Amino acid sequence: MIPKDPVMLLSYINTQLRDFYPSLDALAEGLGVDKSEVEEKLRSIDYTYDAAQNRFV
């Protein structure tokens, strides 16, 4: 289960992307989460996915 709090989610997702997944698509598939829901929740705290850096910035 992934964190529900957006700030905790940001930390968790960026760590997972850094350590285990080459892309947001791979993370969503690997963790069984909805990519658009993750993006929407993190957008609510002004973070967007940067594919070149493979992290939310």
PyMOL Python script that loads the backbone (N, CA, C, O; Angstrom):
from pymol import cmd

cmd.read_pdbstr("""\
ATOM      1  N   MET A   1       0.838  -1.181   0.000  1.00  0.00           N
ATOM      2  CA  MET A   1       0.000   0.000   0.000  1.00  0.00           C
ATOM      3  C   MET A   1       0.885   1.247   0.000  1.00  0.00           C
ATOM      4  O   MET A   1       1.870   1.325   0.734  1.00  0.00           O
ATOM      5  N   ILE A   2       0.520   2.209  -0.827  1.00  0.00           N
ATOM      6  CA  ILE A   2       1.298   3.442  -0.909  1.00  0.00           C
ATOM      7  C   ILE A   2       0.705   4.486   0.036  1.00  0.00           C
ATOM      8  O   ILE A   2      -0.479   4.418   0.367  1.00  0.00           O
ATOM      9  N   PRO A   3       1.517   5.450   0.473  1.00  0.00           N
ATOM     10  CA  PRO A   3       1.024   6.485   1.384  1.00  0.00           C
ATOM     11  C   PRO A   3      -0.102   7.304   0.756  1.00  0.00           C
ATOM     12  O   PRO A   3      -0.118   7.525  -0.455  1.00  0.00           O
ATOM     13  N   LYS A   4      -1.031   7.745   1.577  1.00  0.00           N
ATOM     14  CA  LYS A   4      -2.141   8.573   1.101  1.00  0.00           C
ATOM     15  C   LYS A   4      -1.817  10.061   1.193  1.00  0.00           C
ATOM     16  O   LYS A   4      -2.295  10.857   0.385  1.00  0.00           O
ATOM     17  N   ASP A   5      -1.006  10.432   2.179  1.00  0.00           N
ATOM     18  CA  ASP A   5      -0.602  11.825   2.329  1.00  0.00           C
ATOM     19  C   ASP A   5       0.281  12.227   1.149  1.00  0.00           C
ATOM     20  O   ASP A   5       1.253  11.531   0.854  1.00  0.00           O
ATOM     21  N   PRO A   6      -0.033  13.337   0.465  1.00  0.00           N
ATOM     22  CA  PRO A   6       0.733  13.716  -0.735  1.00  0.00           C
ATOM     23  C   PRO A   6       2.236  13.912  -0.500  1.00  0.00           C
ATOM     24  O   PRO A   6       3.043  13.538  -1.351  1.00  0.00           O
ATOM     25  N   VAL A   7       2.618  14.486   0.629  1.00  0.00           N
ATOM     26  CA  VAL A   7       4.048  14.717   0.895  1.00  0.00           C
ATOM     27  C   VAL A   7       4.772  13.392   1.133  1.00  0.00           C
ATOM     28  O   VAL A   7       5.879  13.182   0.636  1.00  0.00           O
ATOM     29  N   MET A   8       4.147  12.514   1.886  1.00  0.00           N
ATOM     30  CA  MET A   8       4.732  11.188   2.111  1.00  0.00           C
ATOM     31  C   MET A   8       4.769  10.398   0.807  1.00  0.00           C
ATOM     32  O   MET A   8       5.726   9.670   0.540  1.00  0.00           O
ATOM     33  N   LEU A   9       3.722  10.546   0.001  1.00  0.00           N
ATOM     34  CA  LEU A   9       3.665   9.877  -1.298  1.00  0.00           C
ATOM     35  C   LEU A   9       4.807  10.341  -2.189  1.00  0.00           C
ATOM     36  O   LEU A   9       5.443   9.526  -2.857  1.00  0.00           O
ATOM     37  N   LEU A  10       5.070  11.637  -2.205  1.00  0.00           N
ATOM     38  CA  LEU A  10       6.164  12.182  -3.005  1.00  0.00           C
ATOM     39  C   LEU A  10       7.488  11.519  -2.635  1.00  0.00           C
ATOM     40  O   LEU A  10       8.227  11.065  -3.509  1.00  0.00           O
ATOM     41  N   SER A  11       7.777  11.466  -1.362  1.00  0.00           N
ATOM     42  CA  SER A  11       9.025  10.851  -0.914  1.00  0.00           C
ATOM     43  C   SER A  11       9.082   9.380  -1.303  1.00  0.00           C
ATOM     44  O   SER A  11      10.099   8.903  -1.809  1.00  0.00           O
ATOM     45  N   TYR A  12       8.001   8.672  -1.069  1.00  0.00           N
ATOM     46  CA  TYR A  12       7.944   7.241  -1.385  1.00  0.00           C
ATOM     47  C   TYR A  12       8.130   6.987  -2.882  1.00  0.00           C
ATOM     48  O   TYR A  12       8.936   6.147  -3.283  1.00  0.00           O
ATOM     49  N   ILE A  13       7.381   7.717  -3.698  1.00  0.00           N
ATOM     50  CA  ILE A  13       7.435   7.504  -5.156  1.00  0.00           C
ATOM     51  C   ILE A  13       8.815   7.842  -5.700  1.00  0.00           C
ATOM     52  O   ILE A  13       9.371   7.079  -6.490  1.00  0.00           O
ATOM     53  N   ASN A  14       9.376   8.975  -5.288  1.00  0.00           N
ATOM     54  CA  ASN A  14      10.701   9.334  -5.803  1.00  0.00           C
ATOM     55  C   ASN A  14      11.766   8.330  -5.373  1.00  0.00           C
ATOM     56  O   ASN A  14      12.686   8.044  -6.138  1.00  0.00           O
ATOM     57  N   THR A  15      11.655   7.798  -4.175  1.00  0.00           N
ATOM     58  CA  THR A  15      12.602   6.771  -3.729  1.00  0.00           C
ATOM     59  C   THR A  15      12.447   5.502  -4.564  1.00  0.00           C
ATOM     60  O   THR A  15      13.441   4.908  -4.983  1.00  0.00           O
ATOM     61  N   GLN A  16      11.219   5.092  -4.804  1.00  0.00           N
ATOM     62  CA  GLN A  16      10.967   3.906  -5.623  1.00  0.00           C
ATOM     63  C   GLN A  16      11.494   4.102  -7.045  1.00  0.00           C
ATOM     64  O   GLN A  16      12.102   3.197  -7.617  1.00  0.00           O
ATOM     65  N   LEU A  17      11.260   5.279  -7.608  1.00  0.00           N
ATOM     66  CA  LEU A  17      11.757   5.566  -8.958  1.00  0.00           C
ATOM     67  C   LEU A  17      13.281   5.543  -8.991  1.00  0.00           C
ATOM     68  O   LEU A  17      13.877   5.006  -9.925  1.00  0.00           O
ATOM     69  N   ARG A  18      13.895   6.110  -8.000  1.00  0.00           N
ATOM     70  CA  ARG A  18      15.362   6.148  -7.952  1.00  0.00           C
ATOM     71  C   ARG A  18      15.962   4.755  -7.796  1.00  0.00           C
ATOM     72  O   ARG A  18      16.944   4.418  -8.457  1.00  0.00           O
ATOM     73  N   ASP A  19      15.365   3.948  -6.919  1.00  0.00           N
ATOM     74  CA  ASP A  19      15.990   2.678  -6.544  1.00  0.00           C
ATOM     75  C   ASP A  19      15.545   1.460  -7.347  1.00  0.00           C
ATOM     76  O   ASP A  19      16.305   0.500  -7.478  1.00  0.00           O
ATOM     77  N   PHE A  20      14.331   1.483  -7.884  1.00  0.00           N
ATOM     78  CA  PHE A  20      13.787   0.254  -8.461  1.00  0.00           C
ATOM     79  C   PHE A  20      13.171   0.348  -9.852  1.00  0.00           C
ATOM     80  O   PHE A  20      13.134  -0.655 -10.564  1.00  0.00           O
ATOM     81  N   TYR A  21      12.689   1.517 -10.261  1.00  0.00           N
ATOM     82  CA  TYR A  21      11.913   1.590 -11.503  1.00  0.00           C
ATOM     83  C   TYR A  21      12.504   2.599 -12.482  1.00  0.00           C
ATOM     84  O   TYR A  21      12.852   3.714 -12.095  1.00  0.00           O
ATOM     85  N   PRO A  22      12.617   2.206 -13.750  1.00  0.00           N
ATOM     86  CA  PRO A  22      13.200   3.101 -14.756  1.00  0.00           C
ATOM     87  C   PRO A  22      12.232   4.164 -15.273  1.00  0.00           C
ATOM     88  O   PRO A  22      12.640   5.071 -15.999  1.00  0.00           O
ATOM     89  N   SER A  23      10.943   4.060 -14.903  1.00  0.00           N
ATOM     90  CA  SER A  23       9.960   5.036 -15.381  1.00  0.00           C
ATOM     91  C   SER A  23       8.721   5.002 -14.492  1.00  0.00           C
ATOM     92  O   SER A  23       8.523   4.073 -13.708  1.00  0.00           O
ATOM     93  N   LEU A  24       7.902   6.023 -14.630  1.00  0.00           N
ATOM     94  CA  LEU A  24       6.643   6.064 -13.889  1.00  0.00           C
ATOM     95  C   LEU A  24       5.708   4.954 -14.345  1.00  0.00           C
ATOM     96  O   LEU A  24       4.985   4.376 -13.534  1.00  0.00           O
ATOM     97  N   ASP A  25       5.720   4.656 -15.631  1.00  0.00           N
ATOM     98  CA  ASP A  25       4.890   3.558 -16.146  1.00  0.00           C
ATOM     99  C   ASP A  25       5.293   2.223 -15.506  1.00  0.00           C
ATOM    100  O   ASP A  25       4.431   1.439 -15.108  1.00  0.00           O
ATOM    101  N   ALA A  26       6.591   1.971 -15.411  1.00  0.00           N
ATOM    102  CA  ALA A  26       7.076   0.730 -14.807  1.00  0.00           C
ATOM    103  C   ALA A  26       6.703   0.668 -13.327  1.00  0.00           C
ATOM    104  O   ALA A  26       6.336  -0.393 -12.822  1.00  0.00           O
ATOM    105  N   LEU A  27       6.796   1.796 -12.636  1.00  0.00           N
ATOM    106  CA  LEU A  27       6.421   1.844 -11.226  1.00  0.00           C
ATOM    107  C   LEU A  27       4.935   1.531 -11.063  1.00  0.00           C
ATOM    108  O   LEU A  27       4.560   0.711 -10.224  1.00  0.00           O
ATOM    109  N   ALA A  28       4.093   2.178 -11.858  1.00  0.00           N
ATOM    110  CA  ALA A  28       2.646   1.957 -11.758  1.00  0.00           C
ATOM    111  C   ALA A  28       2.298   0.493 -11.998  1.00  0.00           C
ATOM    112  O   ALA A  28       1.472  -0.078 -11.286  1.00  0.00           O
ATOM    113  N   GLU A  29       2.919  -0.104 -12.986  1.00  0.00           N
ATOM    114  CA  GLU A  29       2.672  -1.516 -13.277  1.00  0.00           C
ATOM    115  C   GLU A  29       3.205  -2.411 -12.150  1.00  0.00           C
ATOM    116  O   GLU A  29       2.532  -3.342 -11.709  1.00  0.00           O
ATOM    117  N   GLY A  30       4.405  -2.114 -11.702  1.00  0.00           N
ATOM    118  CA  GLY A  30       5.037  -2.935 -10.675  1.00  0.00           C
ATOM    119  C   GLY A  30       4.329  -2.882  -9.326  1.00  0.00           C
ATOM    120  O   GLY A  30       4.253  -3.884  -8.615  1.00  0.00           O
ATOM    121  N   LEU A  31       3.816  -1.711  -8.982  1.00  0.00           N
ATOM    122  CA  LEU A  31       3.137  -1.553  -7.692  1.00  0.00           C
ATOM    123  C   LEU A  31       1.626  -1.745  -7.793  1.00  0.00           C
ATOM    124  O   LEU A  31       0.927  -1.806  -6.782  1.00  0.00           O
ATOM    125  N   GLY A  32       1.132  -1.838  -9.029  1.00  0.00           N
ATOM    126  CA  GLY A  32      -0.307  -2.004  -9.218  1.00  0.00           C
ATOM    127  C   GLY A  32      -1.104  -0.775  -8.828  1.00  0.00           C
ATOM    128  O   GLY A  32      -2.192  -0.882  -8.262  1.00  0.00           O
ATOM    129  N   VAL A  33      -0.554   0.403  -9.137  1.00  0.00           N
ATOM    130  CA  VAL A  33      -1.250   1.650  -8.831  1.00  0.00           C
ATOM    131  C   VAL A  33      -1.648   2.349 -10.125  1.00  0.00           C
ATOM    132  O   VAL A  33      -1.087   2.084 -11.188  1.00  0.00           O
ATOM    133  N   ASP A  34      -2.611   3.235 -10.018  1.00  0.00           N
ATOM    134  CA  ASP A  34      -3.075   4.017 -11.158  1.00  0.00           C
ATOM    135  C   ASP A  34      -2.154   5.225 -11.327  1.00  0.00           C
ATOM    136  O   ASP A  34      -2.109   6.109 -10.472  1.00  0.00           O
ATOM    137  N   LYS A  35      -1.433   5.248 -12.425  1.00  0.00           N
ATOM    138  CA  LYS A  35      -0.471   6.312 -12.696  1.00  0.00           C
ATOM    139  C   LYS A  35      -1.125   7.694 -12.642  1.00  0.00           C
ATOM    140  O   LYS A  35      -0.553   8.626 -12.077  1.00  0.00           O
ATOM    141  N   SER A  36      -2.296   7.830 -13.215  1.00  0.00           N
ATOM    142  CA  SER A  36      -2.953   9.137 -13.248  1.00  0.00           C
ATOM    143  C   SER A  36      -3.367   9.603 -11.851  1.00  0.00           C
ATOM    144  O   SER A  36      -3.361  10.803 -11.574  1.00  0.00           O
ATOM    145  N   GLU A  37      -3.721   8.677 -10.979  1.00  0.00           N
ATOM    146  CA  GLU A  37      -4.067   9.050  -9.597  1.00  0.00           C
ATOM    147  C   GLU A  37      -2.836   9.558  -8.853  1.00  0.00           C
ATOM    148  O   GLU A  37      -2.911  10.529  -8.101  1.00  0.00           O
ATOM    149  N   VAL A  38      -1.712   8.898  -9.069  1.00  0.00           N
ATOM    150  CA  VAL A  38      -0.466   9.345  -8.445  1.00  0.00           C
ATOM    151  C   VAL A  38      -0.115  10.737  -8.956  1.00  0.00           C
ATOM    152  O   VAL A  38       0.204  11.627  -8.167  1.00  0.00           O
ATOM    153  N   GLU A  39      -0.171  10.929 -10.264  1.00  0.00           N
ATOM    154  CA  GLU A  39       0.150  12.232 -10.846  1.00  0.00           C
ATOM    155  C   GLU A  39      -0.787  13.310 -10.326  1.00  0.00           C
ATOM    156  O   GLU A  39      -0.340  14.411 -10.006  1.00  0.00           O
ATOM    157  N   GLU A  40      -2.066  13.014 -10.237  1.00  0.00           N
ATOM    158  CA  GLU A  40      -3.054  13.985  -9.760  1.00  0.00           C
ATOM    159  C   GLU A  40      -2.789  14.374  -8.303  1.00  0.00           C
ATOM    160  O   GLU A  40      -2.831  15.553  -7.952  1.00  0.00           O
ATOM    161  N   LYS A  41      -2.520  13.383  -7.469  1.00  0.00           N
ATOM    162  CA  LYS A  41      -2.274  13.659  -6.052  1.00  0.00           C
ATOM    163  C   LYS A  41      -1.016  14.507  -5.882  1.00  0.00           C
ATOM    164  O   LYS A  41      -0.997  15.426  -5.064  1.00  0.00           O
ATOM    165  N   LEU A  42       0.028  14.209  -6.643  1.00  0.00           N
ATOM    166  CA  LEU A  42       1.257  14.976  -6.517  1.00  0.00           C
ATOM    167  C   LEU A  42       1.145  16.344  -7.178  1.00  0.00           C
ATOM    168  O   LEU A  42       1.822  17.289  -6.772  1.00  0.00           O
ATOM    169  N   ARG A  43       0.303  16.453  -8.185  1.00  0.00           N
ATOM    170  CA  ARG A  43       0.040  17.758  -8.794  1.00  0.00           C
ATOM    171  C   ARG A  43      -0.632  18.686  -7.776  1.00  0.00           C
ATOM    172  O   ARG A  43      -0.465  19.904  -7.841  1.00  0.00           O
ATOM    173  N   SER A  44      -1.392  18.109  -6.836  1.00  0.00           N
ATOM    174  CA  SER A  44      -2.079  18.914  -5.820  1.00  0.00           C
ATOM    175  C   SER A  44      -1.092  19.622  -4.894  1.00  0.00           C
ATOM    176  O   SER A  44      -1.460  20.589  -4.227  1.00  0.00           O
ATOM    177  N   ILE A  45       0.153  19.156  -4.844  1.00  0.00           N
ATOM    178  CA  ILE A  45       1.192  19.843  -4.067  1.00  0.00           C
ATOM    179  C   ILE A  45       2.268  20.408  -5.006  1.00  0.00           C
ATOM    180  O   ILE A  45       3.415  20.617  -4.613  1.00  0.00           O
ATOM    181  N   ASP A  46       1.861  20.645  -6.247  1.00  0.00           N
ATOM    182  CA  ASP A  46       2.701  21.310  -7.261  1.00  0.00           C
ATOM    183  C   ASP A  46       3.932  20.534  -7.708  1.00  0.00           C
ATOM    184  O   ASP A  46       4.981  21.123  -7.966  1.00  0.00           O
ATOM    185  N   TYR A  47       3.805  19.216  -7.801  1.00  0.00           N
ATOM    186  CA  TYR A  47       4.876  18.383  -8.335  1.00  0.00           C
ATOM    187  C   TYR A  47       4.386  17.682  -9.593  1.00  0.00           C
ATOM    188  O   TYR A  47       3.254  17.203  -9.651  1.00  0.00           O
ATOM    189  N   THR A  48       5.251  17.628 -10.593  1.00  0.00           N
ATOM    190  CA  THR A  48       4.937  16.915 -11.832  1.00  0.00           C
ATOM    191  C   THR A  48       6.084  15.970 -12.154  1.00  0.00           C
ATOM    192  O   THR A  48       7.219  16.170 -11.724  1.00  0.00           O
ATOM    193  N   TYR A  49       5.759  14.940 -12.919  1.00  0.00           N
ATOM    194  CA  TYR A  49       6.767  13.943 -13.273  1.00  0.00           C
ATOM    195  C   TYR A  49       7.661  14.463 -14.380  1.00  0.00           C
ATOM    196  O   TYR A  49       7.177  14.957 -15.398  1.00  0.00           O
ATOM    197  N   ASP A  50       8.957  14.354 -14.181  1.00  0.00           N
ATOM    198  CA  ASP A  50       9.963  14.717 -15.189  1.00  0.00           C
ATOM    199  C   ASP A  50      10.597  13.414 -15.657  1.00  0.00           C
ATOM    200  O   ASP A  50      11.388  12.806 -14.935  1.00  0.00           O
ATOM    201  N   ALA A  51      10.249  12.989 -16.864  1.00  0.00           N
ATOM    202  CA  ALA A  51      10.733  11.715 -17.394  1.00  0.00           C
ATOM    203  C   ALA A  51      12.254  11.701 -17.570  1.00  0.00           C
ATOM    204  O   ALA A  51      12.890  10.664 -17.383  1.00  0.00           O
ATOM    205  N   ALA A  52      12.837  12.849 -17.929  1.00  0.00           N
ATOM    206  CA  ALA A  52      14.282  12.896 -18.130  1.00  0.00           C
ATOM    207  C   ALA A  52      15.035  12.626 -16.818  1.00  0.00           C
ATOM    208  O   ALA A  52      16.098  12.005 -16.816  1.00  0.00           O
ATOM    209  N   GLN A  53      14.467  13.101 -15.717  1.00  0.00           N
ATOM    210  CA  GLN A  53      15.092  12.883 -14.409  1.00  0.00           C
ATOM    211  C   GLN A  53      14.516  11.665 -13.697  1.00  0.00           C
ATOM    212  O   GLN A  53      15.046  11.230 -12.675  1.00  0.00           O
ATOM    213  N   ASN A  54      13.437  11.121 -14.234  1.00  0.00           N
ATOM    214  CA  ASN A  54      12.709   9.992 -13.639  1.00  0.00           C
ATOM    215  C   ASN A  54      12.367  10.270 -12.173  1.00  0.00           C
ATOM    216  O   ASN A  54      12.641   9.465 -11.283  1.00  0.00           O
ATOM    217  N   ARG A  55      11.766  11.425 -11.960  1.00  0.00           N
ATOM    218  CA  ARG A  55      11.306  11.783 -10.613  1.00  0.00           C
ATOM    219  C   ARG A  55      10.301  12.918 -10.694  1.00  0.00           C
ATOM    220  O   ARG A  55      10.164  13.587 -11.718  1.00  0.00           O
ATOM    221  N   PHE A  56       9.610  13.112  -9.595  1.00  0.00           N
ATOM    222  CA  PHE A  56       8.681  14.236  -9.499  1.00  0.00           C
ATOM    223  C   PHE A  56       9.451  15.444  -8.986  1.00  0.00           C
ATOM    224  O   PHE A  56      10.172  15.369  -7.991  1.00  0.00           O
ATOM    225  N   VAL A  57       9.282  16.547  -9.684  1.00  0.00           N
ATOM    226  CA  VAL A  57       9.980  17.804  -9.327  1.00  0.00           C
ATOM    227  C   VAL A  57       8.985  18.934  -9.234  1.00  0.00           C
ATOM    228  O   VAL A  57       9.365  20.069  -8.947  1.00  0.00           O
TER     229      VAL A  57
END
""", "prot")
cmd.dss("prot")
cmd.show_as("cartoon", "prot")
cmd.util.cbc("prot")
cmd.orient("prot")
